[in-house]
């Protein structure tokens, strides 16, 4: 048994959960916030047997896409750099971060 922990941008999570459920994968959805952009994202917990692991990861890869987004950098605190003017920066967001963890024991009650 494996536990897939996948962090997904909120824009992709609806389609991902629908695709996983359609293929018989049960998921638990947790709201989370990213540390870099401080934007909402979703963490999914997906329990799978060893033989269904590749199927679940394939669905994630097909559904979650990275994209670019313009962000304004955090302004430094006031001081000698008072003339600092932050310019928007293009960053890559989205996609998925996937962790696969061995499950020693599983019980459904």
N, C-alpha and C positions, 0 to 999 in steps of 0.2 A: 504494500500500500504506500502511496505517495501523497503528500500534501503540496499542492501548487499554491504559492502565494504570489499573486500578480497585482502590481500597482499600475493602474490605467488612468489616463486623463478622462475627466468626466464626459467629454465629447464622444468618446468611444465606448463607454461602458454599457449603454442601453443595447446597442447592436451586439456587443460581445456576449452579454448575458443571454439574450435571445438565441444566439447561435449555439452557445453551450447547452442551454436547456433543450433546444430542438434535437441535439445529438445525444441527449440523455445524461448530461453531466449536471450534478447538483452543485450549486454555488451558495456561498454566504457572502453577502455584500456589506462592506464596512466603509463608512465615510472617513476620509483622511485628508490631510493637507500636506502639500509638498513643501519642503524646506527651502528650495532655491527660489521659486517664483511665488511662494506662499499662496498658491491657488488650490482650489478644491480638486481632489482626485479621488479615486475609489480603489480600495484594496479588496480583492476577491480571494476567498479561500475555497479551493476546489480539491476535494478528496477523490483520488482516482486509483484504480488498480494499475499494476505495472503495465499490463497490455493496453491500457487506454491512455497512457501518458502522452504518447506521440500524437494521438488524435486531438487531445485537449490543447497541447502546445501548438499544433497546426492551426487550430481554430483561432487562437490568440494571435498568431503571426499573420493570418489572413485578415483579421478584423481591425487590429490596432495599427494605426499608421502615424508616423511622425510628421510634423509640419513645422514651418517656421512662424515665429510670432515676434512682433516688435514689443520691447519692454523698455521702460525708463529705469536706468540704474538708480540704486538707492543713493540719495544725496548725503555726502559726508557731513558730520556735525559742524556747526559754525566755528570759525576760527580763521587762521591765516589763509584758508582756501575759500574765502567768501565769494570769490569770483567764479567758482566752479559752476559750470552749466552742463547738466547731464543731457546727453543726446540719446535718443532711442537707439537701442541695440537689437539686432536681429538674433534670436536664439532658436535652437531646435527644441521643440516640445512634443509631447505625445508619445506614441509608441507604447511599449509595455516593458516593465521590469519584472522578470519572472524568477522566482526562487522555487526550487524543487527540493523538498525535505522528505527524508525517509520517515515513515510512521511506524513506530515500534508496536503500538497497540491501537486498535480502533474498536469502539463499541457504539452502537446506535441504540438508544433507549427510548 
